[in-house]
Amino acid sequence: MTEIPQERRVVTAIPGPKSQELQARRTATVAGGVGSVLPVFTVRAGGGIIEDIDGNRLIDFGSGIAVTSVGASAEAVVRRASAQLADFTHTCFMVTPYEGYVEVCEALAELTPGDHPKKSALFNSGAEAVENAVKIARAYTKRQAVVVFDHGYHGRTNLTMALTAKNMPYKHGFGPFAPEIYRVPVAYGYRWPTGPENCGPEAAAQAIDQITKQVGPENVAAIIIEPVLGEGGFIEPAKGFMPAIVKFANDNGIVFVADEIQSGFCRTGQWFACEDEGIVPDLITTAKGIAGGLPLAAVTGRAEIMDAPHAGGLGGTYGGNPVACAGALGSIETMREQDLNGKAKRIEEIMKGRLAAMQEKFAHNDRFVIGDIRGRGAMIAIELVKDLVTKEPAPEAAGALAKACHAEGLVVLTCGTYGNVLRFLPPLVIGEDLLNEGLDIIESAFAQV
């Protein structure tokens, strides 16, 4: 395994000529519905750098959408996955099991919040994990309704599209969707009419009132929420909101599911984002950061809930693949040994300080301003608005800023229900020099755009 120099290098236009050639081949054979943020073709990646086929080295503020938290070629992940590859690639855990799957479930029982007995089931993707959490909750409660929240994102399968709030590009033209899904308000502090200080309790009261009147708590199998809403714009529900929802769920025999697919595994400076308000979910879904880039997902929860489905009711041919399990054990080893929770908190400190300075510096821009800086750990975002009073979203500005960053060799992503949020998800192992250089590029993009 060769180390990639941890320095930005732009030697061609981005994308360069070789990437453009590959893009032509891609256009001929890859379905048009599969998008790419930045069509540079990767040949190597590691630490905080992505190297493309033209020899450009880009600073990575995306982590493959919060996946490569330990870097894209972490030593422990490569070592363990390589050893497993040499032994066997697959038997199917439902045919003949293997120790790696059990070890991952043991680690999840230890790391997830709460000291109650826990069990896990392993899958391939975040959407699969969420879908199975719904199956498990329905089997346990013998109820059907599922409650989700405004701005939430839970996946692209038929059921998880129904759970997801945003129409374009996730749901448009793909219906009809699964029934018995109900959406209620979330505590979006920046946009709450009476201000962020009132948001938590008011939003919780509204959500609970809607569930009570429109669905009936006795019909609800599960309430599912992202402790930091990812695609919706890195919204941290205002303080007090989630504890109130959890209490309502507990009082009514509803399974409370924390969707930690984007926010879990040290991303927010804690093993799981729900720990911030001391929340112990009944079920927790994980994927993305779990296995250093290998496809793996999990549902972990209270043993009596996890055991509700009948034998054979959960599974899948590839779920808990042995190579992916080895990768997960390497990823968790790296997180522990390198204190990646501490690294995430340091990234937050640097990023929020620099972004606050930019907010002030560009406060009088007549086209757009930074309305809000939010997030925790290495899950940070800025919401761009045309005016601080009206808070009218500025999606064009977000797109233009992202494009300007890409041209200078910095990978950034946009998100948000209104498309006006720039989100930053650097690998937790990124060097502070690269982090600051990336922030310099963002600042110069502001000046340029």
C-alpha positions in Angstrom: 0.0 0.0 0.0 1.6 3.2 -1.1 1.1 6.4 0.9 -0.5 9.3 -1.1 1.3 12.6 -0.5 -1.0 14.7 1.6 -0.9 17.8 -0.5 -3.2 19.4 -3.1 -1.9 19.4 -6.6 -3.7 20.8 -9.7 -1.9 20.1 -12.9 -4.7 20.2 -15.5 -8.2 21.7 -15.8 -10.7 19.9 -13.6 -11.8 17.5 -15.0 -8.7 16.9 -17.0 -8.3 15.3 -20.5 -8.1 11.7 -19.2 -11.2 12.1 -17.0 -13.0 13.7 -19.9 -12.2 10.6 -22.1 -13.5 8.3 -19.4 -16.6 10.5 -19.0 -17.3 9.9 -22.7 -17.1 6.1 -22.2 -19.2 6.4 -19.1 -21.9 8.3 -20.9 -22.1 5.6 -23.5 -22.6 2.7 -21.0 -23.7 4.0 -17.6 -27.3 4.8 -16.9 -28.0 8.5 -17.1 -29.9 8.5 -13.8 -26.6 7.8 -11.9 -25.2 11.3 -11.3 -21.7 12.4 -10.2 -20.9 15.6 -8.3 -17.5 16.0 -9.9 -16.6 13.9 -13.0 -12.9 13.4 -12.1 -12.0 9.7 -12.2 -10.2 8.5 -9.1 -7.1 6.3 -9.2 -6.0 6.5 -5.5 -7.3 8.0 -2.3 -6.2 8.2 1.3 -6.0 10.5 4.3 -7.5 13.8 3.1 -6.6 13.4 -0.6 -8.3 12.0 -3.8 -5.9 11.5 -6.7 -7.4 11.5 -10.2 -6.4 9.8 -13.5 -4.8 13.1 -14.7 -2.5 13.3 -11.7 -4.5 16.0 -9.8 -4.7 15.7 -6.1 -7.9 17.1 -4.6 -8.6 17.9 -1.0 -11.5 15.7 0.2 -14.3 17.5 2.1 -16.8 14.8 1.1 -15.5 11.4 2.4 -17.7 9.7 -0.3 -20.7 11.1 1.6 -19.5 10.5 5.1 -18.2 7.0 4.4 -14.3 7.2 4.5 -14.1 8.7 8.0 -10.9 6.7 8.6 -9.6 7.6 5.1 -10.1 5.8 1.9 -7.3 3.3 2.4 -6.8 3.0 6.2 -4.1 0.6 7.1 -6.2 -1.5 9.5 -9.1 -1.7 7.0 -6.8 -2.8 4.2 -4.9 -5.3 6.4 -7.9 -7.0 7.8 -9.9 -7.0 4.5 -7.0 -8.3 2.5 -6.4 -11.1 5.0 -10.1 -12.0 4.8 -10.1 -11.9 0.9 -7.3 -14.5 0.9 -9.4 -16.8 3.2 -12.8 -16.6 1.6 -15.0 -13.8 0.0 -18.4 -15.3 0.8 -20.3 -18.2 2.2 -23.6 -16.3 3.0 -24.1 -16.0 6.7 -27.5 -17.7 6.3 -25.9 -20.8 4.9 -22.6 -21.2 6.9 -21.8 -18.4 9.4 -18.4 -17.0 10.3 -16.8 -15.2 13.2 -16.4 -11.8 11.6 -20.2 -11.2 11.5 -20.4 -12.1 15.2 -17.5 -9.8 16.1 -19.1 -6.8 14.4 -22.4 -7.5 16.3 -20.4 -7.7 19.5 -18.7 -4.4 18.8 -22.1 -2.7 17.9 -23.5 -4.0 21.2 -20.7 -2.4 23.1 -20.5 0.9 21.2 -24.1 1.9 20.7 -25.9 3.9 23.5 -27.5 2.1 26.5 -26.3 -0.8 28.6 -29.3 -3.1 28.0 -28.9 -6.5 26.2 -28.6 -5.8 22.4 -28.5 -7.7 19.2 -27.8 -6.7 15.6 -28.5 -7.8 12.0 -26.2 -6.9 9.2 -27.1 -5.6 5.7 -25.5 -3.9 2.7 -26.7 -0.3 2.6 -28.3 2.4 4.7 -31.7 2.1 3.0 -31.7 -1.7 3.6 -31.0 -1.0 7.3 -33.8 1.4 7.6 -36.2 -0.9 5.8 -35.3 -3.7 8.1 -35.7 -1.5 11.2 -39.3 -0.9 10.0 -39.9 -4.6 9.5 -38.5 -5.3 13.0 -40.6 -2.6 14.7 -43.8 -3.8 12.9 -43.1 -7.4 13.9 -42.5 -6.3 17.6 -45.5 -3.9 18.0 -48.0 -5.7 15.6 -48.7 -2.2 14.3 -48.3 -0.7 10.9 -47.9 3.1 10.9 -44.4 4.8 10.7 -43.8 8.4 11.6 -40.9 10.4 10.0 -40.0 14.1 9.9 -39.8 17.1 7.5 -36.4 17.3 5.8 -35.6 13.7 6.6 -33.7 11.4 4.2 -33.8 7.6 4.6 -32.9 6.0 1.3 -34.0 5.2 -2.3 -35.8 1.9 -2.1 -39.6 2.0 -2.4 -40.3 2.1 1.3 -37.4 4.4 2.2 -38.4 6.8 -0.7 -41.8 7.0 1.1 -39.9 7.9 4.3 -37.7 10.5 2.6 -39.1 14.1 2.5 -37.5 15.6 -0.6 -39.2 14.9 -4.0 -36.4 15.9 -6.4 -34.2 13.9 -7.2 -35.1 11.1 -4.8 -38.8 10.4 -5.4 -39.9 12.3 -8.5 -41.6 10.0 -11.0 -41.0 6.8 -9.0 -44.4 6.3 -7.1 -46.7 5.0 -5.9 -45.0 4.7 -2.6 -45.4 2.4 0.4 -48.5 3.3 2.5 -48.9 4.0 6.3 -46.1 6.6 6.4 -46.8 9.9 8.2 -44.6 13.1 8.1 -44.6 15.6 11.0 -42.6 18.9 11.7 -39.0 18.8 12.9 -37.3 21.4 15.0 -35.4 23.4 12.3 -34.1 26.2 14.6 -32.9 28.5 11.9 -36.3 28.6 10.1 -38.6 28.3 13.1 -41.1 31.2 13.1 -40.8 32.1 16.8 -37.0 31.7 16.8 -34.6 28.9 17.7 -35.0 29.5 21.5 -38.6 28.3 21.3 -38.2 25.7 18.5 -37.5 22.5 20.5 -40.6 22.4 22.7 -42.9 24.0 20.1 -41.9 21.7 17.3 -42.2 18.6 19.6 -45.7 19.7 20.7 -46.8 20.2 17.1 -45.4 16.8 16.0 -47.0 15.0 19.0 -50.3 16.7 18.4 -50.3 15.7 14.7 -49.4 12.1 15.5 -52.1 11.9 18.2 -54.8 13.4 16.0 -54.0 12.1 12.6 -52.5 8.7 13.2 -53.3 7.6 16.8 -50.3 6.6 18.9 -51.7 3.1 19.3 -51.3 2.5 15.6 -47.7 3.7 15.4 -45.0 1.0 15.1 -42.0 3.3 14.8 -40.8 6.9 14.9 -37.6 7.3 12.8 -35.4 10.4 12.9 -31.8 11.3 12.0 -30.2 12.9 15.1 -28.6 15.3 12.6 -30.7 15.4 9.4 -28.2 14.8 6.6 -29.5 15.4 3.1 -32.1 17.8 4.5 -29.3 20.3 5.3 -27.3 19.1 8.4 -30.2 20.3 10.6 -29.6 19.7 14.3 -33.0 19.4 15.9 -33.3 22.2 18.5 -32.5 21.1 22.0 -35.4 19.4 23.8 -37.1 18.2 20.7 -35.7 14.7 20.5 -36.0 13.9 24.3 -39.7 14.9 24.1 -40.3 12.7 21.0 -38.5 9.8 22.8 -40.7 10.2 25.9 -43.8 10.2 23.8 -42.6 7.0 22.0 -41.8 5.3 25.3 -45.1 6.3 26.9 -47.0 4.8 23.9 -45.1 1.6 23.2 -43.7 3.0 20.0 -40.2 1.8 18.8 -37.9 4.9 18.6 -35.4 4.5 15.7 -32.3 6.7 15.5 -31.1 6.8 11.8 -27.3 7.3 12.4 -26.3 6.3 8.9 -24.6 9.6 8.1 -24.0 10.9 11.7 -22.7 7.7 13.3 -19.2 6.4 14.0 -17.3 9.4 15.4 -18.6 11.8 12.7 -20.1 14.3 15.2 -17.3 13.9 17.8 -19.3 11.1 19.6 -19.7 7.5 18.6 -23.3 8.3 17.8 -25.0 11.8 17.5 -27.9 10.8 19.7 -25.6 10.6 22.7 -25.5 14.5 22.7 -28.8 14.7 24.5 -28.4 11.3 26.3 -30.9 9.5 24.1 -30.9 5.7 24.1 -32.8 4.6 21.0 -34.7 1.3 20.8 -33.1 0.6 17.4 -30.2 2.4 15.7 -29.4 2.1 12.0 -25.8 2.4 10.8 -23.9 2.2 7.5 -21.6 4.7 5.7 -18.8 5.2 8.2 -19.0 1.7 9.6 -16.5 -0.2 7.3 -14.0 2.2 5.8 -15.7 2.2 2.4 -16.8 -1.4 2.2 -20.6 -1.9 1.8 -22.0 -2.8 5.3 -25.0 -1.7 7.3 -26.6 -2.7 10.6 -29.7 -2.5 12.7 -28.8 -2.7 16.4 -31.3 -2.6 19.2 -32.9 -4.0 22.3 -32.6 -7.8 22.2 -36.4 -8.4 22.7 -37.3 -6.1 19.8 -34.6 -7.5 17.5 -35.8 -11.0 18.2 -39.4 -10.3 17.3 -39.2 -11.4 13.6 -39.5 -15.1 12.9 -36.4 -17.1 12.0 -35.6 -16.5 8.4 -37.5 -13.2 8.4 -34.3 -11.1 8.3 -31.3 -11.6 6.0 -30.1 -11.2 2.5 -27.5 -13.0 0.3 -24.7 -10.5 0.9 -25.7 -9.0 4.3 -22.7 -8.9 6.6 -20.3 -10.0 3.9 -17.0 -11.4 5.5 -14.7 -8.9 3.7 -17.0 -6.0 4.7 -17.1 -7.2 8.3 -13.3 -7.4 8.4 -13.2 -3.8 7.1 -15.6 -2.7 9.9 -13.3 -4.2 12.5 -10.4 -2.4 11.0 -12.4 0.8 10.9 -13.4 0.6 14.5 -9.8 -0.3 15.5 -8.6 2.9 13.7 -11.3 5.1 15.4 -10.3 3.8 18.8 -6.5 3.9 18.3 -6.5 7.4 16.7 -9.2 8.9 18.9 -11.2 10.0 15.9 -13.9 11.5 18.2 -11.3 13.9 19.5 -10.2 14.6 15.9 -13.8 15.3 14.9 -14.1 17.8 17.7 -10.9 19.5 16.6 -12.2 19.7 13.0 -15.4 21.4 14.3 -13.3 23.9 16.3 -11.2 24.9 13.3 -14.1 24.9 10.7 -16.6 26.8 12.8 -14.0 29.5 13.7 -13.0 30.0 10.1 -16.6 29.9 8.8 -17.8 32.4 11.4 -15.0 34.8 10.2 -16.2 34.3 6.6 -19.8 35.0 7.7 -18.7 38.3 9.1 -16.4 39.2 6.2 -19.0 38.6 3.5 -22.0 39.9 5.6 -22.6 42.8 3.2 -22.6 40.8 0.0 -25.6 41.9 -2.0 -26.2 38.6 -3.7 -26.0 36.0 -0.8 -24.8 35.6 2.7 -24.1 32.8 5.2 -27.4 32.7 7.2 -26.5 29.8 9.5 -23.4 27.8 10.5 -24.3 24.5 12.1 -23.5 20.9 12.7 -21.2 19.0 15.0 -17.8 17.4 14.7 -16.8 16.8 11.1 -20.4 17.2 10.0 -20.5 21.0 9.4 -22.7 23.1 7.0 -23.4 26.6 6.0 -26.9 27.7 4.8 -26.8 30.4 2.2 -29.6 32.9 1.9 -30.2 36.0 -0.2 -31.2 38.1 2.7 -30.7 37.7 6.5 -34.2 39.0 7.3 -36.3 37.0 4.7 -34.0 34.0 4.8 -34.8 33.3 1.2 -32.7 30.3 0.1 -29.8 30.9 -2.3 -29.4 27.6 -4.1 -27.6 29.2 -7.1 -25.0 30.5 -4.8 -24.4 27.1 -3.2 -24.0 25.6 -6.7 -21.6 28.3 -7.8 -19.5 28.1 -4.7 -19.2 24.3 -5.0 -18.2 24.7 -8.7 -15.5 27.3 -7.8 -14.1 25.0 -5.1 -14.0 22.0 -7.5 -12.0 24.0 -10.0 -9.4 24.7 -7.4 -9.1 21.1 -6.3 -11.5 20.9 -3.3 -14.3 18.4 -3.2 -17.4 19.8 -1.5 -21.0 18.8 -1.6 -24.3 20.6 -1.5 -27.5 19.5 0.2 -30.7 20.8 1.9 -34.4 20.7 1.1 -33.9 24.1 -0.7 -30.5 23.1 -2.3 -28.9 26.1 -0.5 -26.6 24.3 1.9 -22.8 23.6 1.5 -21.9 20.6 3.6 -18.4 19.6 4.8 -17.6 16.0 5.6 -13.8 15.7 5.7 -12.2 12.4 6.6 -11.6 12.4 10.4 -7.9 11.7 9.7 -7.3 14.8 7.5 -4.3 16.9 8.5 -5.0 20.4 9.9 -2.8 21.9 7.1 -5.1 20.4 4.4 -8.2 21.4 6.4 -7.1 25.0 6.6 -6.1 25.0 2.9 -9.5 23.7 2.0 -11.1 26.5 4.1 -8.8 29.0 2.2 -10.2 27.8 -1.1 -13.8 28.2 0.3 -13.0 31.8 1.4 -11.5 32.6 -2.0 -14.5 31.1 -3.7 -16.7 33.4 -1.7 -14.7 36.4 -2.9 -14.9 35.2 -6.5 -18.6 34.2 -6.6 
